[in-house]
Amino acid sequence: MVSRILALVAFLALAHVCEFAQITNLPGAPNVNFKQYSGYYNVGTKKNHMLHYWFVESQGNPATDPVLLWLTGGPGCSGLSALLTEWGPWNVNKDGATLSNNPYSWNKNASILTLEAPAGVGYSYATDNNISTGDDQTASENWEALTLFFQEFTQYKGNDFYVTGESYGGIYVPTLVQTILDRQDQYHINIKGLAIGNGCVSENEGVDSLVNFLYHHGVVDEAKWQHMKTSCCHNDTDACPWHSFSEFSSCGEFVEATQQTAWNGGLNPYNMYADCVSYSASFRFAMEYERRFNKKYTPEVLGTVPCLDESPVTNYLNRQDVRKALGIPSSLPQWSICSNAISYGYKRQYGDMTSRVLNAVNNNNLKMMLYNGDVDLACNALMGQRFTDKLGLTLSKKKTHFTVQGQIGGYVTQYKGGQVTFATARGAGHMVPTDKPAVAEHLIHSFLFNKAF
């Protein structure tokens, strides 16, 4: 009798912090062979933040397949966009009303928890409207949400667990991994590794590598480059600290102008060889631009905020029947792919993830994969390659190509006996699973299951 009472008390306590329901009829979606859930986790020191999640179980063997957490970056952008346009079991159709099956879904062999974080992103919210946060608080609240997830879905507590993400996920993922490792005595999580797609893992390396990346892709004037090479870099542009020059110096002005070429020169910064579209204003593009340059985006070439058509996923997630199926409170405003309020107010505390990655890999024996689309300008592949190489780990496999569906899918370099992998996806941009879905599936499957790339 006592045990039953204690069990009831525990259940009621969990009910106060978890609001969840199985999604049994997702509007516009094909029938599926897996279970999925949507709900909220109440987190924060004041318990004022409600983080929305969408959890899709594996189509394979949920009892033994790994569990992945996905965090989209920004900071301030929603992971639901990735679920419905990148690696999820469906792709939203252009009509913004229906979904189609994704044959390259990552949940074919993994269960995936998508967390809209921090509060203020997507359908996550603050009960007191206070959405101020930063890197440390976000990591702490994401950890708190994870502990609630494993209390809710106890059957997954023993499965291999991985933290994954994209873009500013290059900060979200390592900081959360560090928090998990630091708090294992408080709540044990069976973490095995981390994977980051086109991650902005180093602010300085991001600037330095982008300048070189643009030059080597034929975007920078040759005479100007040679002049800067001599006057700014002692004839060594590879090691040139482009990030360090004052914006008022000629070297700093060159760096600013070169970065503007990527973000305000008519190129698609998320895939430099893809055309820009302008069906609707891109919140993601405008927010990213304003974060990087600390000023409003004023188009000089195309006349509109270009390059990403976010209307289908936005329209779908704002359907009333979809909101109802996901259990979204009717009092919440419309879903938006990114939150300007979060981006502008977010406290960016860390500019480089080297120490956290090394702690995860060297001190805790976790696996890691960084993968980059090789035509992305937002978080370019050269940054990922340099960051991985500068970790100082023993090279175990020199860069070599891998094939997918009979074609070169990209290139892979491995360190420390294959424990750390850097991979590129040929012809992919910032969102690798969108541009090259078969390649992305190959990469994540090889990483999770220790298969040869």
C-alpha positions as CSV (number, residue, x, y, z in Angstrom):
1,M,0.0,0.0,0.0
2,V,2.8,2.4,0.9
3,S,4.6,1.7,-2.3
4,R,1.4,2.5,-4.3
5,I,1.0,5.8,-2.5
6,L,4.7,6.7,-3.1
7,A,4.2,5.8,-6.8
8,L,1.1,8.0,-7.0
9,V,2.9,10.9,-5.3
10,A,5.8,10.6,-7.8
11,F,3.4,10.5,-10.7
12,L,1.5,13.6,-9.5
13,A,4.8,15.4,-9.0
14,L,5.9,14.6,-12.5
15,A,2.5,15.8,-13.9
16,H,3.2,19.2,-12.5
17,V,6.4,19.6,-14.6
18,C,5.3,17.5,-17.7
19,E,2.4,18.1,-20.0
20,F,2.4,15.5,-22.7
21,A,0.2,13.6,-25.1
22,Q,0.6,11.1,-27.8
23,I,-0.1,12.5,-31.3
24,T,-2.6,10.1,-32.8
25,N,-3.8,12.1,-35.7
26,L,-1.4,14.6,-37.2
27,P,-3.2,16.7,-39.8
28,G,-2.1,16.3,-43.4
29,A,0.4,13.6,-42.5
30,P,0.7,10.1,-44.0
31,N,0.1,7.1,-41.7
32,V,3.2,6.2,-39.7
33,N,4.5,3.0,-38.0
34,F,5.9,4.7,-35.0
35,K,4.6,6.6,-31.9
36,Q,5.1,10.3,-31.5
37,Y,4.5,12.7,-28.6
38,S,4.3,16.4,-28.0
39,G,4.4,18.2,-24.7
40,Y,6.0,20.7,-22.4
41,Y,8.7,20.5,-19.7
42,N,8.6,23.1,-16.9
43,V,12.1,24.2,-16.2
44,G,14.2,27.0,-14.7
45,T,15.1,28.1,-11.2
46,K,11.8,29.9,-11.0
47,K,10.0,27.2,-12.9
48,N,8.8,29.9,-15.3
49,H,9.9,28.4,-18.6
50,M,7.8,25.9,-20.5
51,L,9.9,24.1,-23.2
52,H,7.9,22.5,-26.0
53,Y,9.1,19.2,-27.4
54,W,8.1,16.8,-30.2
55,F,9.4,13.3,-29.8
56,V,9.3,10.7,-32.6
57,E,10.2,7.1,-31.8
58,S,12.4,5.0,-34.0
59,Q,10.8,3.2,-36.9
60,G,13.2,0.4,-36.3
61,N,13.6,-1.0,-32.8
62,P,12.8,1.7,-30.2
63,A,13.8,-0.6,-27.3
64,T,17.4,-0.7,-28.4
65,D,18.0,2.1,-31.0
66,P,19.8,5.2,-29.8
67,V,18.0,8.3,-28.6
68,L,19.0,11.7,-30.1
69,L,18.3,15.2,-28.9
70,W,18.1,17.8,-31.6
71,L,18.8,21.5,-31.0
72,T,18.6,24.1,-33.8
73,G,20.7,27.2,-33.3
74,G,20.2,30.9,-34.0
75,P,20.2,31.5,-31.1
76,G,16.5,31.7,-31.2
77,C,15.4,29.4,-34.0
78,S,13.1,26.4,-33.7
79,G,14.0,22.8,-34.1
80,L,10.6,22.0,-35.5
81,S,11.8,23.5,-38.8
82,A,14.5,20.8,-38.9
83,L,12.0,18.1,-38.0
84,L,9.7,19.1,-40.9
85,T,12.3,20.2,-43.6
86,E,15.5,18.3,-42.9
87,W,15.9,15.0,-41.2
88,G,12.4,14.1,-39.8
89,P,10.0,11.4,-41.0
90,W,8.2,13.9,-43.2
91,N,8.8,16.9,-45.4
92,V,6.3,19.7,-45.4
93,N,4.9,20.3,-48.9
94,K,4.8,23.6,-50.6
95,D,1.1,23.9,-49.9
96,G,1.9,24.4,-46.2
97,A,-1.0,22.0,-45.4
98,T,0.3,18.5,-46.0
99,L,3.4,16.4,-45.3
100,S,5.1,13.7,-47.4
101,N,7.2,10.8,-46.2
102,N,11.0,11.4,-46.0
103,P,12.8,8.2,-47.2
104,Y,16.0,9.4,-45.6
105,S,14.6,10.2,-42.1
106,W,17.0,9.8,-39.2
107,N,14.3,8.1,-37.1
108,K,14.5,5.0,-39.3
109,N,17.0,3.8,-36.7
110,A,16.9,6.3,-33.9
111,S,14.3,7.9,-31.6
112,I,14.6,11.7,-31.8
113,L,13.6,14.4,-29.2
114,T,13.3,17.9,-30.7
115,L,13.4,20.6,-28.1
116,E,12.3,24.2,-28.9
117,A,14.8,26.0,-26.7
118,P,15.3,28.4,-25.1
119,A,11.9,29.6,-23.8
120,G,10.5,32.1,-26.3
121,V,11.5,30.0,-29.3
122,G,8.6,28.5,-31.4
123,Y,5.9,27.2,-29.1
124,S,8.1,27.4,-25.9
125,Y,7.2,30.2,-23.6
126,A,7.7,31.9,-20.2
127,T,4.8,31.9,-17.8
128,D,5.9,35.4,-16.6
129,N,7.0,36.6,-20.0
130,N,10.7,36.7,-18.9
131,I,12.6,35.1,-21.7
132,S,16.0,36.5,-20.8
133,T,18.7,33.8,-21.0
134,G,22.2,33.0,-22.2
135,D,24.5,30.0,-22.9
136,D,24.8,28.8,-19.4
137,Q,21.1,29.1,-18.5
138,T,20.1,27.5,-21.8
139,A,22.4,24.5,-21.1
140,S,21.1,24.1,-17.6
141,E,17.4,24.3,-18.6
142,N,18.0,21.9,-21.5
143,W,19.6,19.5,-19.1
144,E,16.6,19.9,-16.8
145,A,14.3,19.1,-19.7
146,L,16.3,16.0,-20.4
147,T,16.0,14.7,-16.9
148,L,12.2,15.1,-17.1
149,F,12.2,13.4,-20.5
150,F,13.9,10.3,-19.1
151,Q,11.5,10.4,-16.1
152,E,8.6,10.5,-18.5
153,F,9.9,7.9,-21.0
154,T,11.7,5.7,-18.5
155,Q,12.0,2.9,-21.1
156,Y,14.7,4.9,-22.8
157,K,16.9,5.7,-19.9
158,G,19.3,2.8,-20.7
159,N,19.5,3.5,-24.5
160,D,22.6,5.1,-25.9
161,F,22.0,8.9,-26.0
162,Y,23.5,11.6,-28.2
163,V,23.2,15.4,-28.3
164,T,22.9,16.7,-31.9
165,G,22.3,20.1,-33.4
166,E,23.1,22.7,-36.1
167,S,24.5,26.2,-36.6
168,Y,24.5,27.9,-33.1
169,G,24.0,24.3,-32.0
170,G,27.8,24.5,-32.2
171,I,27.5,26.2,-28.9
172,Y,24.3,24.6,-27.6
173,V,25.6,21.1,-28.0
174,P,29.0,21.2,-26.3
175,T,27.7,23.4,-23.5
176,L,24.8,20.9,-22.8
177,V,27.2,18.0,-23.0
178,Q,29.5,19.6,-20.5
179,T,26.5,20.2,-18.2
180,I,25.4,16.6,-18.5
181,L,28.9,15.4,-17.6
182,D,29.2,17.8,-14.7
183,R,25.8,16.7,-13.2
184,Q,26.0,12.9,-13.7
185,D,26.0,12.6,-9.9
186,Q,22.7,14.4,-9.8
187,Y,21.0,12.5,-12.6
188,H,22.8,9.9,-14.7
189,I,22.3,10.1,-18.5
190,N,23.7,7.4,-20.7
191,I,25.5,9.8,-23.1
192,K,27.7,8.4,-25.8
193,G,28.5,11.3,-28.0
194,L,27.7,14.5,-29.9
195,A,27.2,15.4,-33.5
196,I,27.1,19.0,-34.9
197,G,26.1,20.0,-38.4
198,N,27.6,23.2,-39.8
199,G,28.3,24.3,-36.3
200,C,29.6,27.8,-35.4
201,V,32.0,26.3,-33.0
202,S,34.6,29.1,-33.0
203,E,33.7,32.8,-33.5
204,N,37.2,33.8,-34.4
205,E,37.8,30.9,-36.7
206,G,34.5,31.6,-38.3
207,V,35.7,35.0,-39.4
208,D,39.2,33.9,-40.4
209,S,38.0,31.0,-42.4
210,L,35.2,32.8,-44.2
211,V,37.6,35.4,-45.6
212,N,39.8,32.6,-47.0
213,F,36.8,30.6,-48.1
214,L,35.4,33.4,-50.2
215,Y,38.8,34.1,-51.8
216,H,39.3,30.5,-52.7
217,H,35.8,30.4,-54.2
218,G,36.6,33.3,-56.6
219,V,34.6,35.9,-54.8
220,V,37.4,38.3,-53.7
221,D,39.2,40.6,-56.1
222,E,42.7,39.3,-56.8
223,A,44.5,42.6,-56.7
224,K,42.8,43.5,-53.4
225,W,43.7,40.1,-51.9
226,Q,47.3,40.5,-52.8
227,H,47.4,43.9,-51.3
228,M,45.8,42.7,-48.0
229,K,48.0,39.7,-48.0
230,T,51.1,41.9,-47.9
231,S,49.8,44.8,-45.7
232,C,47.7,42.8,-43.2
233,C,49.0,39.2,-43.1
234,H,52.8,39.2,-43.6
235,N,52.2,37.2,-46.8
236,D,50.5,34.4,-44.8
237,T,46.8,34.5,-45.3
238,D,46.2,31.0,-44.0
239,A,47.3,32.0,-40.5
240,C,46.1,35.6,-40.8
241,P,44.1,36.7,-37.7
242,W,41.4,38.5,-39.8
243,H,39.1,38.7,-36.8
244,S,41.5,40.8,-34.8
245,F,41.7,43.9,-37.0
246,S,40.1,47.1,-35.9
247,E,37.0,47.9,-38.0
248,F,38.5,51.4,-38.5
249,S,41.7,50.1,-40.1
250,S,42.1,49.3,-43.8
251,C,42.4,45.6,-42.9
252,G,39.3,45.7,-40.7
253,E,37.4,47.4,-43.5
254,F,38.4,44.7,-45.9
255,V,37.2,42.0,-43.5
256,E,33.9,43.8,-43.1
257,A,33.4,44.2,-46.8
258,T,34.3,40.6,-47.5
259,Q,31.8,39.4,-44.9
260,Q,29.2,41.7,-46.4
261,T,29.7,40.0,-49.7
262,A,28.5,36.8,-48.2
263,W,25.5,38.3,-46.3
264,N,24.5,41.4,-48.3
265,G,25.9,40.9,-51.8
266,G,23.1,38.8,-53.4
267,L,24.6,35.4,-52.6
268,N,22.6,32.8,-50.7
269,P,24.7,32.5,-47.5
270,Y,23.2,29.2,-46.6
271,N,24.2,27.7,-50.0
272,M,26.4,29.9,-52.1
273,Y,25.5,28.0,-55.3
274,A,21.8,27.9,-54.8
275,D,19.5,30.6,-56.1
276,C,17.9,33.0,-53.7
277,V,14.1,33.1,-53.3
278,S,12.0,35.9,-51.9
279,Y,8.5,34.5,-51.5
280,S,8.5,35.8,-48.0
281,A,10.8,37.6,-45.6
282,S,13.2,35.2,-44.0
283,F,13.3,35.6,-40.2
284,R,16.3,33.4,-40.0
285,F,18.3,35.4,-42.6
286,A,17.5,38.8,-41.1
287,M,18.2,37.7,-37.6
288,E,21.5,36.1,-38.5
289,Y,22.6,39.2,-40.4
290,E,21.7,41.6,-37.6
291,R,23.4,39.3,-35.0
292,R,26.6,39.3,-37.0
293,F,26.8,42.9,-38.0
294,N,24.8,44.6,-35.2
295,K,22.7,46.5,-37.6
296,K,19.4,46.1,-39.5
297,Y,19.5,44.2,-42.8
298,T,19.0,46.6,-45.7
299,P,19.1,44.7,-49.0
300,E,21.4,46.3,-51.6
301,V,21.0,43.9,-54.5
302,L,17.8,41.9,-54.4
303,G,15.4,44.3,-52.9
304,T,14.0,41.9,-50.3
305,V,15.2,39.7,-47.6
306,P,16.2,36.8,-49.7
307,C,17.2,33.1,-50.0
308,L,14.9,31.1,-47.7
309,D,11.2,30.3,-48.3
310,E,10.0,29.6,-44.8
311,S,6.3,30.0,-45.5
312,P,5.3,26.3,-46.0
313,V,6.6,25.1,-42.5
314,T,5.3,28.3,-40.9
315,N,1.8,27.9,-42.4
316,Y,1.7,24.2,-41.5
317,L,2.6,24.7,-37.8
318,N,0.1,27.6,-37.5
319,R,-2.8,25.5,-38.7
320,Q,-5.3,25.4,-35.8
321,D,-5.8,21.6,-36.2
322,V,-2.0,21.1,-36.1
323,R,-1.7,23.2,-33.0
324,K,-4.5,21.2,-31.4
325,A,-2.8,17.9,-32.3
326,L,0.4,19.1,-30.7
327,G,-1.3,20.3,-27.6
328,I,-0.3,24.0,-28.0
329,P,-2.1,26.4,-25.7
330,S,-4.6,28.5,-27.5
331,S,-3.3,31.6,-25.7
332,L,0.1,31.4,-27.5
333,P,0.8,33.6,-30.5
334,Q,1.6,32.2,-33.9
335,W,4.7,30.0,-34.4
336,S,7.7,31.7,-36.0
337,I,10.8,29.9,-37.2
338,C,13.0,32.3,-35.2
339,S,12.6,34.8,-32.4
340,N,14.2,38.2,-32.7
341,A,13.5,38.8,-29.0
342,I,15.7,35.8,-28.1
343,S,18.4,36.6,-30.6
344,Y,18.8,40.3,-29.5
345,G,18.6,39.6,-25.8
346,Y,20.6,36.3,-25.7
347,K,23.8,36.4,-23.6
348,R,26.5,34.9,-25.7
349,Q,29.0,33.8,-23.1
350,Y,31.3,31.6,-25.2
351,G,33.1,32.1,-28.5
352,D,35.0,28.8,-28.8
353,M,34.1,25.2,-27.9
354,T,37.6,23.7,-27.9
355,S,37.9,23.0,-24.1
356,R,34.4,21.5,-23.9
357,V,34.9,19.2,-26.9
358,L,38.3,18.1,-25.6
359,N,36.8,17.4,-22.2
360,A,34.0,15.3,-23.8
361,V,36.4,13.4,-26.0
362,N,39.6,13.0,-23.9
363,N,38.2,12.9,-20.4
364,N,34.9,11.2,-20.9
365,N,35.5,9.0,-24.0
366,L,32.6,10.4,-26.0
367,K,32.4,10.1,-29.8
368,M,32.1,13.3,-31.8
369,M,31.2,14.1,-35.4
370,L,31.4,17.6,-37.0
371,Y,29.8,17.6,-40.5
372,N,29.6,20.5,-42.9
373,G,28.0,21.2,-46.2
374,D,30.9,22.5,-48.3
375,V,29.1,25.4,-49.9
376,D,27.7,27.0,-46.7
377,L,28.8,30.6,-45.9
378,A,27.1,30.9,-42.6
379,C,29.3,28.4,-40.8
380,N,31.7,27.3,-43.5
381,A,33.4,23.9,-43.9
382,L,36.9,25.4,-43.6
383,M,36.0,26.5,-40.1
384,G,34.9,23.0,-39.1
385,Q,38.0,21.5,-40.6
386,R,40.4,23.9,-38.9
387,F,38.6,23.6,-35.6
388,T,38.8,19.8,-35.6
389,D,42.4,19.8,-36.7
390,K,43.4,22.3,-34.0
391,L,42.1,20.0,-31.3
392,G,45.5,18.4,-31.5
393,L,44.2,14.8,-31.6
394,T,46.1,12.0,-33.3
395,L,45.2,11.7,-36.9
396,S,44.0,8.2,-37.7
397,K,42.5,8.5,-41.1
398,K,43.6,11.1,-43.7
399,K,40.9,12.9,-45.7
400,T,39.3,10.5,-48.1
401,H,36.1,10.5,-50.1
402,F,33.1,8.4,-49.3
403,T,30.3,7.4,-51.7
404,V,26.6,7.5,-51.5
405,Q,24.4,6.0,-54.2
406,G,27.4,5.5,-56.5
407,Q,28.5,9.2,-56.2
408,I,31.1,11.0,-54.1
409,G,29.1,12.1,-51.1
410,G,31.9,14.1,-49.5
411,Y,35.1,13.7,-47.6
412,V,35.9,12.4,-44.1
413,T,38.9,12.8,-41.8
414,Q,39.1,10.9,-38.5
415,Y,41.1,11.3,-35.3
416,K,41.9,9.3,-32.2
417,G,41.2,5.9,-33.7
418,G,37.9,7.1,-35.3
419,Q,36.5,8.6,-32.1
420,V,36.4,12.0,-33.7
421,T,35.2,12.6,-37.2
422,F,35.1,15.6,-39.5
423,A,33.0,15.1,-42.6
424,T,32.0,17.3,-45.5
425,A,28.8,16.9,-47.7
426,R,29.6,17.7,-51.3
427,G,27.3,20.3,-52.7
428,A,25.3,20.8,-49.5
429,G,24.8,24.1,-47.7
430,H,23.9,25.0,-44.1
431,M,21.1,22.5,-43.8
432,V,22.8,19.4,-45.0
433,P,19.8,17.0,-44.6
434,T,17.7,19.4,-46.8
435,D,20.2,19.7,-49.6
436,K,21.7,16.2,-49.5
437,P,19.3,14.0,-47.5
438,A,20.9,10.6,-48.6
439,V,24.4,11.9,-47.6
440,A,23.1,13.2,-44.3
441,E,21.5,9.9,-43.5
442,H,24.7,8.0,-44.4
443,L,26.7,10.2,-42.1
444,I,24.5,10.0,-39.1
445,H,24.0,6.2,-39.5
446,S,27.7,5.6,-39.9
447,F,28.4,7.7,-36.8
448,L,25.8,6.2,-34.5
449,F,26.5,2.6,-35.4
450,N,30.3,2.7,-35.9
451,K,30.1,1.9,-39.6
452,A,32.8,2.7,-42.1
453,F,32.1,6.0,-43.8
